[in-house]
Amino acid sequence: MSSFIVEGGHRLNGDLIPQGAKNEALQVICAVLLTSGKVTIRNIPDIRDVNLLIDILSYLGVKIWRNSREECTFQSDAVNLDCLQSPEFQKKSSGLRGSVMIAGPLLGRFGKAVIPKPGGDKIGRRRMDTHLIGFQKLGAEFSYETGDNYYKAKATKLKGAFMLLDEASVTGTANIIMAAVLAEGTTTIYNAACEPYVQQLCRMLIRMGAKISGTGSNLLVIEGVKVLHGTEHTLLPDMIEIGSFIGLAAMTRSDITIKNVGYEQLGIIPTTFRKLGITVEKIKDDIHIPAIDRYEIETFLDGSILTIADQIWPGLTPDLLSVLLVTATQAKGSVLVHQKMFESRLFFVDKLIEMGAQIILCDPHRATVIGLNREHPLRGIEMSSPDIRAGIALLIAALSAEGKSIIHNIEQIDRGYQNIDARLNRLGAKIERV
């Protein structure tokens, strides 16, 4: 297990280029299973979760050419379905929640899939019902293997159906789309997730020959086709990393320019940071965060305390609430952070409180932050990263704190942030990996 030793209090200066979007990568890489043709994907982030998914595909017999660190070509013309029953596949896939999105393409193309108990962040209950119910509506049958702890799914031939999703699940929507593009007839998905990641998946599948209408809305209509062909695809910049860099710049009083952010795909992320008093300047397709000593949280028009809550797209992504929370600790004013989706994602605030932050954890979903206005700097402590997003929030806190901090279990941070220590050190941070 690796750790970061962080010397806080240093101001950073320079440019950062965001990595490719992790959540998009997990979807479109699974989609290569839908065709025997070659699929080239660019701007792939070099992070643990994505590399594990690529390793799983390789284990299943997908041919993979690493054209560069950021580009891969995949060809799924010799998929070995027998590997799905192996302990090795179960071990690999159970360590990555995103591996569940292999099921949709396998069901759609081969009529057979295995869904292990998913791994990933320990942030509370993350149910699979949306995926399974969607597959069942398309005609799949499931059996649960209690001893091996996985679902087996099969379908002689998937058939299009109307479905109203019980929740606008991003991975659930993506999985159902990938199963439906090769199904017989028309599939209508209402209350579909419409995040940029799902839109990108749809655009890639359309280039492969799929017939999908309604991209960008919560109502998708898919006309099944018999076969898909190869294509090329470039991932969007990672909006979560971009938001993390905005919070980092504010907390460390740094002058940072984030390059080529795909601004039109960021939704209300820049606006939300501006509500915390942070200057977010759009310069063409870049974001510039100037060094500022103080920033003040807005209130609502009636003077009541600002509330920041996660919502389905185009609302605020839940993946940035941890960063917004830690950024508010040094602002002037107060804010209520409401994490609606996951009941354990705010439990990392005990580390921030130990560092000197003034936070009231109201319940598993809500925390009130009383900003310190930089009058009482955070202090370095020893702590452990519980999940990807809490991990980056704790790293931001450590970089802004007085003294040294030690962050254990940084493998969690590596799952979502590419070479984060080296990239920030080039801008003046002091982070040692041990």
C-alpha positions as CSV (number, residue, x, y, z in Angstrom):
1,M,0.0,0.0,0.0
2,S,1.4,3.4,-1.0
3,S,1.1,6.8,0.7
4,F,1.6,10.5,0.0
5,I,3.7,12.7,2.2
6,V,2.4,16.2,1.5
7,E,4.2,19.4,2.6
8,G,1.4,22.0,2.6
9,G,1.4,25.7,2.2
10,H,3.0,26.0,-1.2
11,R,1.3,28.1,-4.0
12,L,1.2,26.5,-7.4
13,N,1.6,28.2,-10.7
14,G,1.2,27.0,-14.3
15,D,-0.9,25.0,-16.7
16,L,-2.7,21.7,-16.3
17,I,-4.2,19.6,-19.1
18,P,-7.1,17.4,-17.9
19,Q,-7.0,13.7,-18.6
20,G,-9.6,11.9,-20.6
21,A,-12.9,11.3,-18.8
22,K,-12.8,8.2,-16.6
23,N,-16.5,7.6,-16.6
24,E,-16.8,7.9,-20.3
25,A,-13.8,5.6,-20.8
26,L,-15.4,2.8,-18.8
27,Q,-18.5,2.9,-21.1
28,V,-17.0,3.2,-24.5
29,I,-14.2,0.7,-23.8
30,C,-17.0,-1.9,-23.0
31,A,-18.7,-1.0,-26.2
32,V,-15.9,-2.4,-28.3
33,L,-17.4,-5.9,-27.5
34,L,-20.3,-5.0,-29.8
35,T,-18.4,-5.5,-33.0
36,S,-15.7,-7.7,-34.5
37,G,-14.3,-4.6,-36.3
38,K,-11.4,-2.5,-35.0
39,V,-12.2,0.4,-32.6
40,T,-9.6,3.0,-31.8
41,I,-10.1,5.2,-28.7
42,R,-8.0,8.3,-28.0
43,N,-7.4,10.4,-24.9
44,I,-7.6,7.3,-22.6
45,P,-6.6,8.2,-19.0
46,D,-3.7,6.1,-17.6
47,I,-5.5,5.3,-14.3
48,R,-6.0,2.1,-12.3
49,D,-9.7,1.6,-13.1
50,V,-9.4,2.0,-16.8
51,N,-6.3,-0.1,-17.0
52,L,-8.0,-2.9,-15.0
53,L,-11.0,-2.8,-17.5
54,I,-8.6,-3.1,-20.4
55,D,-6.9,-6.0,-18.7
56,I,-10.3,-7.7,-18.2
57,L,-11.1,-7.3,-22.0
58,S,-7.7,-8.8,-22.8
59,Y,-8.4,-11.8,-20.6
60,L,-11.7,-12.3,-22.5
61,G,-9.7,-12.5,-25.7
62,V,-10.1,-9.0,-27.1
63,K,-7.0,-8.0,-29.2
64,I,-5.5,-4.8,-27.9
65,W,-2.9,-2.6,-29.5
66,R,-1.4,0.2,-27.3
67,N,-0.6,2.8,-30.0
68,S,0.5,5.2,-27.3
69,R,-0.1,5.8,-23.6
70,E,-3.4,7.6,-24.5
71,E,-4.6,5.6,-27.5
72,C,-5.6,2.0,-27.9
73,T,-7.1,-0.1,-30.7
74,F,-9.4,-2.9,-29.8
75,Q,-10.7,-5.8,-31.9
76,S,-13.3,-8.2,-30.4
77,D,-13.3,-10.9,-33.1
78,A,-12.4,-13.8,-30.9
79,V,-14.1,-13.3,-27.5
80,N,-13.8,-16.4,-25.3
81,L,-17.1,-16.6,-23.4
82,D,-15.8,-19.6,-21.4
83,C,-13.6,-17.2,-19.5
84,L,-16.7,-15.7,-17.9
85,Q,-17.0,-18.7,-15.6
86,S,-13.4,-18.7,-14.4
87,P,-12.4,-17.6,-10.9
88,E,-9.8,-15.3,-12.5
89,F,-12.6,-13.3,-14.4
90,Q,-14.6,-13.1,-11.2
91,K,-11.6,-11.8,-9.2
92,K,-10.7,-9.2,-11.9
93,S,-14.2,-7.9,-12.5
94,S,-15.3,-7.8,-8.8
95,G,-12.6,-5.3,-8.2
96,L,-14.1,-2.8,-10.6
97,R,-17.7,-1.6,-10.5
98,G,-17.5,-0.4,-14.1
99,S,-17.0,-4.0,-15.2
100,V,-20.8,-4.4,-14.9
101,M,-21.0,-2.6,-18.3
102,I,-19.5,-5.6,-20.0
103,A,-22.8,-7.3,-19.5
104,G,-24.9,-5.2,-22.0
105,P,-22.6,-5.7,-25.0
106,L,-22.2,-9.4,-24.2
107,L,-25.9,-9.9,-23.9
108,G,-26.6,-7.9,-27.1
109,R,-24.0,-9.6,-29.3
110,F,-23.7,-13.1,-27.8
111,G,-26.8,-13.6,-25.7
112,K,-24.8,-14.5,-22.6
113,A,-23.2,-12.6,-19.7
114,V,-22.1,-12.9,-16.2
115,I,-22.4,-10.0,-13.7
116,P,-20.2,-10.4,-10.6
117,K,-20.8,-8.5,-7.4
118,P,-19.3,-5.2,-8.3
119,G,-16.4,-3.5,-6.5
120,G,-15.3,0.1,-6.5
121,D,-15.8,2.9,-3.9
122,K,-17.1,2.1,-0.4
123,I,-19.6,5.0,-0.5
124,G,-22.8,3.2,0.4
125,R,-25.4,1.1,-1.3
126,R,-25.1,1.1,-5.1
127,R,-27.9,-1.1,-6.3
128,M,-28.0,-3.0,-9.7
129,D,-31.7,-3.1,-10.1
130,T,-31.9,-0.6,-13.0
131,H,-29.4,-2.7,-15.1
132,L,-31.1,-6.1,-14.4
133,I,-34.7,-4.8,-14.9
134,G,-33.7,-3.2,-18.2
135,F,-32.1,-6.4,-19.4
136,Q,-35.2,-8.4,-18.3
137,K,-37.5,-6.1,-20.3
138,L,-35.3,-6.9,-23.4
139,G,-35.9,-10.6,-22.8
140,A,-32.9,-11.7,-20.7
141,E,-33.3,-14.3,-18.0
142,F,-31.2,-14.3,-14.8
143,S,-30.1,-16.9,-12.3
144,Y,-28.1,-16.1,-9.2
145,E,-25.2,-18.3,-8.2
146,T,-25.1,-17.9,-4.4
147,G,-21.8,-19.7,-3.8
148,D,-20.0,-17.7,-6.5
149,N,-21.8,-14.5,-5.8
150,Y,-22.7,-13.5,-9.4
151,Y,-25.6,-13.3,-11.8
152,K,-25.8,-15.4,-14.9
153,A,-27.8,-13.8,-17.8
154,K,-28.8,-15.4,-21.1
155,A,-31.2,-14.5,-23.9
156,T,-31.8,-16.4,-27.2
157,K,-32.6,-13.1,-28.8
158,L,-33.1,-9.7,-27.2
159,K,-36.2,-7.9,-28.4
160,G,-36.9,-4.2,-28.2
161,A,-39.2,-2.9,-25.4
162,F,-40.5,0.2,-23.8
163,M,-39.1,0.9,-20.3
164,L,-39.4,3.7,-17.8
165,L,-36.2,3.5,-15.7
166,D,-36.8,3.6,-11.9
167,E,-33.8,6.0,-11.6
168,A,-31.7,7.9,-14.2
169,S,-28.7,5.7,-13.6
170,V,-25.7,6.6,-15.8
171,T,-24.2,3.1,-15.9
172,G,-27.6,1.5,-16.1
173,T,-28.6,3.7,-19.1
174,A,-25.3,2.9,-20.8
175,N,-25.6,-0.8,-20.2
176,I,-29.2,-1.0,-21.5
177,I,-28.3,1.1,-24.6
178,M,-25.4,-1.3,-25.4
179,A,-27.7,-4.3,-25.1
180,A,-30.5,-2.7,-27.1
181,V,-28.5,-1.6,-30.2
182,L,-28.4,-5.2,-31.5
183,A,-31.8,-6.2,-30.2
184,E,-34.7,-7.0,-32.6
185,G,-37.1,-4.1,-33.0
186,T,-37.4,-0.8,-31.2
187,T,-36.4,0.0,-27.6
188,T,-37.6,3.2,-25.9
189,I,-35.8,4.3,-22.7
190,Y,-37.6,6.9,-20.7
191,N,-36.0,8.7,-17.7
192,A,-32.6,7.8,-19.3
193,A,-29.5,9.5,-18.0
194,C,-28.3,12.2,-20.4
195,E,-24.8,13.0,-19.0
196,P,-22.2,13.9,-21.5
197,Y,-20.7,10.5,-21.0
198,V,-23.9,8.8,-22.2
199,Q,-24.1,11.3,-25.1
200,Q,-20.6,10.4,-26.2
201,L,-21.4,6.7,-26.0
202,C,-24.5,7.2,-28.2
203,R,-22.5,9.2,-30.8
204,M,-19.8,6.5,-30.9
205,L,-22.4,3.8,-31.4
206,I,-24.1,5.8,-34.2
207,R,-20.8,6.0,-36.0
208,M,-20.6,2.2,-35.6
209,G,-24.0,1.9,-37.4
210,A,-26.5,2.0,-34.5
211,K,-29.8,3.8,-34.9
212,I,-30.3,6.0,-31.8
213,S,-32.5,9.2,-31.6
214,G,-32.9,11.5,-28.6
215,T,-29.2,11.8,-27.7
216,G,-28.9,14.4,-25.0
217,S,-32.4,14.0,-23.7
218,N,-34.0,11.6,-21.2
219,L,-36.0,9.9,-23.9
220,L,-34.0,7.6,-26.1
221,V,-35.4,5.5,-29.0
222,I,-33.2,2.7,-30.4
223,E,-33.9,0.8,-33.5
224,G,-32.0,-2.5,-33.4
225,V,-29.6,-3.3,-36.2
226,K,-28.0,-6.7,-37.1
227,V,-24.4,-5.7,-36.9
228,L,-22.0,-2.9,-35.9
229,H,-18.7,-2.0,-37.4
230,G,-15.5,-0.4,-36.2
231,T,-14.9,3.3,-35.6
232,E,-12.7,5.9,-34.0
233,H,-13.5,7.8,-30.8
234,T,-11.9,10.6,-28.7
235,L,-12.8,11.0,-25.0
236,L,-13.9,14.3,-23.5
237,P,-11.8,16.0,-20.9
238,D,-12.6,14.7,-17.4
239,M,-15.1,17.2,-15.9
240,I,-14.4,15.8,-12.4
241,E,-10.7,16.4,-12.7
242,I,-11.3,19.9,-14.0
243,G,-13.6,20.7,-11.0
244,S,-10.9,19.3,-8.7
245,F,-8.3,21.6,-10.1
246,I,-10.6,24.6,-9.7
247,G,-11.0,23.8,-6.0
248,L,-7.3,23.1,-5.6
249,A,-6.3,26.5,-7.1
250,A,-8.7,28.3,-4.7
251,M,-7.6,26.4,-1.6
252,T,-3.9,26.9,-2.3
253,R,-4.1,30.5,-3.5
254,S,-2.6,29.4,-6.8
255,D,-2.6,30.8,-10.3
256,I,-3.6,27.9,-12.5
257,T,-4.8,27.6,-16.1
258,I,-6.7,24.4,-17.0
259,K,-6.3,23.9,-20.8
260,N,-8.8,22.5,-23.3
261,V,-11.6,21.8,-20.9
262,G,-14.4,21.3,-23.3
263,Y,-16.2,24.2,-21.6
264,E,-19.6,23.6,-23.2
265,Q,-19.7,20.1,-21.7
266,L,-19.1,21.3,-18.1
267,G,-22.7,22.2,-17.3
268,I,-23.1,24.2,-14.1
269,I,-19.7,23.2,-12.6
270,P,-18.1,26.6,-13.2
271,T,-21.2,28.4,-11.9
272,T,-21.2,26.3,-8.7
273,F,-17.6,27.2,-7.9
274,R,-18.4,30.8,-8.6
275,K,-21.2,30.6,-5.9
276,L,-18.4,29.8,-3.5
277,G,-16.8,33.1,-4.5
278,I,-14.1,31.7,-6.7
279,T,-13.1,33.6,-9.8
280,V,-13.5,31.2,-12.8
281,E,-12.4,32.9,-16.0
282,K,-13.2,31.4,-19.4
283,I,-10.5,32.1,-22.0
284,K,-11.5,30.4,-25.3
285,D,-11.6,26.7,-24.2
286,D,-9.4,27.2,-21.2
287,I,-10.3,28.1,-17.5
288,H,-8.1,30.4,-15.6
289,I,-8.2,30.6,-11.8
290,P,-6.2,33.6,-10.6
291,A,-4.5,33.5,-7.2
292,I,-6.9,35.0,-4.6
293,D,-6.4,35.3,-0.9
294,R,-10.1,35.3,0.0
295,Y,-13.3,34.2,-1.5
296,E,-16.8,34.6,-0.1
297,I,-19.8,32.2,-0.3
298,E,-23.0,33.6,-1.8
299,T,-26.3,33.4,-0.1
300,F,-29.7,32.8,-1.7
301,L,-31.6,35.9,-2.7
302,D,-33.6,35.9,0.5
303,G,-30.4,35.8,2.6
304,S,-30.7,32.2,3.6
305,I,-27.7,29.9,3.6
306,L,-26.5,28.5,0.3
307,T,-27.3,24.8,-0.4
308,I,-25.2,22.8,-2.9
309,A,-26.8,19.5,-3.8
310,D,-26.2,16.8,-6.4
311,Q,-28.8,16.3,-9.1
312,I,-29.1,14.3,-12.3
313,W,-27.7,16.0,-15.4
314,P,-27.8,18.8,-16.2
315,G,-27.6,19.3,-12.5
316,L,-24.5,19.0,-10.4
317,T,-22.6,15.7,-10.6
318,P,-22.3,14.0,-7.1
319,D,-18.6,13.3,-7.9
320,L,-17.6,16.9,-7.1
321,L,-19.4,17.4,-3.8
322,S,-16.3,16.2,-1.8
323,V,-14.2,18.8,-3.6
324,L,-16.7,21.6,-3.2
325,L,-17.1,20.8,0.5
326,V,-13.3,21.0,1.2
327,T,-13.0,24.2,-0.9
328,A,-15.7,25.8,1.3
329,T,-13.7,25.2,4.5
330,Q,-11.5,28.2,3.8
331,A,-14.1,30.5,2.3
332,K,-15.9,33.3,4.1
333,G,-19.5,32.2,4.9
334,S,-21.4,29.0,5.3
335,V,-22.9,26.4,3.0
336,L,-25.0,23.2,3.4
337,V,-23.7,20.4,1.2
338,H,-26.4,17.8,0.5
339,Q,-25.2,14.5,-1.0
340,K,-28.5,12.8,-2.0
341,M,-27.2,9.7,-3.8
342,F,-24.7,8.0,-1.5
343,E,-25.2,7.6,2.2
344,S,-21.5,7.2,3.1
345,R,-19.7,9.7,0.9
346,L,-19.6,12.5,3.5
347,F,-18.0,10.3,6.2
348,F,-14.5,11.6,5.3
349,V,-15.3,14.9,6.9
350,D,-14.0,13.6,10.3
351,K,-10.5,14.0,8.8
352,L,-11.2,17.6,7.8
353,I,-12.5,18.3,11.3
354,E,-9.3,16.9,12.8
355,M,-7.4,19.2,10.5
356,G,-9.2,22.2,12.0
357,A,-12.2,22.6,9.6
358,Q,-15.5,23.7,11.1
359,I,-18.0,21.2,9.8
360,I,-21.3,19.8,11.2
361,L,-22.2,16.4,9.9
362,C,-26.0,16.7,10.1
363,D,-26.7,13.1,8.9
364,P,-25.2,10.7,6.4
365,H,-26.3,12.9,3.5
366,R,-25.8,16.5,4.8
367,A,-22.9,18.5,6.1
368,T,-22.8,22.2,7.1
369,V,-19.5,23.9,6.5
370,I,-18.6,27.1,8.4
371,G,-15.9,28.8,6.4
372,L,-12.8,29.8,8.2
373,N,-12.0,32.8,5.9
374,R,-8.3,31.7,6.1
375,E,-8.1,33.0,9.7
376,H,-7.4,29.5,11.0
377,P,-5.4,27.4,8.4
378,L,-5.9,23.7,8.3
379,R,-3.1,21.7,9.9
380,G,-1.4,18.6,8.6
381,I,-2.4,15.2,10.0
382,E,-2.1,11.5,9.1
383,M,-5.2,10.0,7.4
384,S,-6.4,7.5,4.9
385,S,-8.3,7.9,1.6
386,P,-11.7,6.1,1.7
387,D,-12.6,6.6,-2.0
388,I,-11.5,8.4,-5.1
389,R,-13.3,11.7,-4.6
390,A,-12.7,11.9,-0.9
391,G,-9.1,11.1,-1.6
392,I,-8.6,14.1,-3.9
393,A,-10.4,16.3,-1.5
394,L,-8.1,15.2,1.3
395,L,-5.1,15.8,-1.0
396,I,-6.4,19.3,-1.7
397,A,-6.8,19.9,2.1
398,A,-3.3,18.7,2.7
399,L,-1.8,20.9,0.1
400,S,-3.4,23.9,1.7
401,A,-2.6,23.0,5.3
402,E,0.3,24.1,7.5
403,G,2.9,21.4,8.0
404,K,3.1,17.9,6.7
405,S,0.3,15.4,6.1
406,I,0.4,11.7,5.3
407,I,-2.3,10.2,3.2
408,H,-2.5,6.4,3.1
409,N,-4.4,4.2,0.7
410,I,-3.6,6.5,-2.2
411,E,-4.5,3.6,-4.6
412,Q,-8.0,5.0,-4.3
413,I,-6.8,8.4,-5.7
414,D,-4.8,6.6,-8.5
415,R,-8.0,4.9,-9.6
416,G,-9.3,8.2,-10.9
417,Y,-6.4,10.7,-11.2
418,Q,-3.5,10.1,-13.6
419,N,0.0,10.7,-12.1
420,I,-1.5,13.4,-9.9
421,D,1.6,13.8,-7.7
422,A,4.0,14.3,-10.6
423,R,1.6,16.7,-12.4
424,L,1.1,18.9,-9.3
425,N,4.8,18.8,-8.3
426,R,5.6,20.3,-11.7
427,L,3.5,23.3,-10.7
428,G,5.3,23.7,-7.3
429,A,3.5,21.2,-5.0
430,K,5.5,19.1,-2.6
431,I,4.1,15.6,-2.7
432,E,6.3,12.5,-2.1
433,R,5.0,9.0,-3.0
434,V,6.3,6.3,-0.6
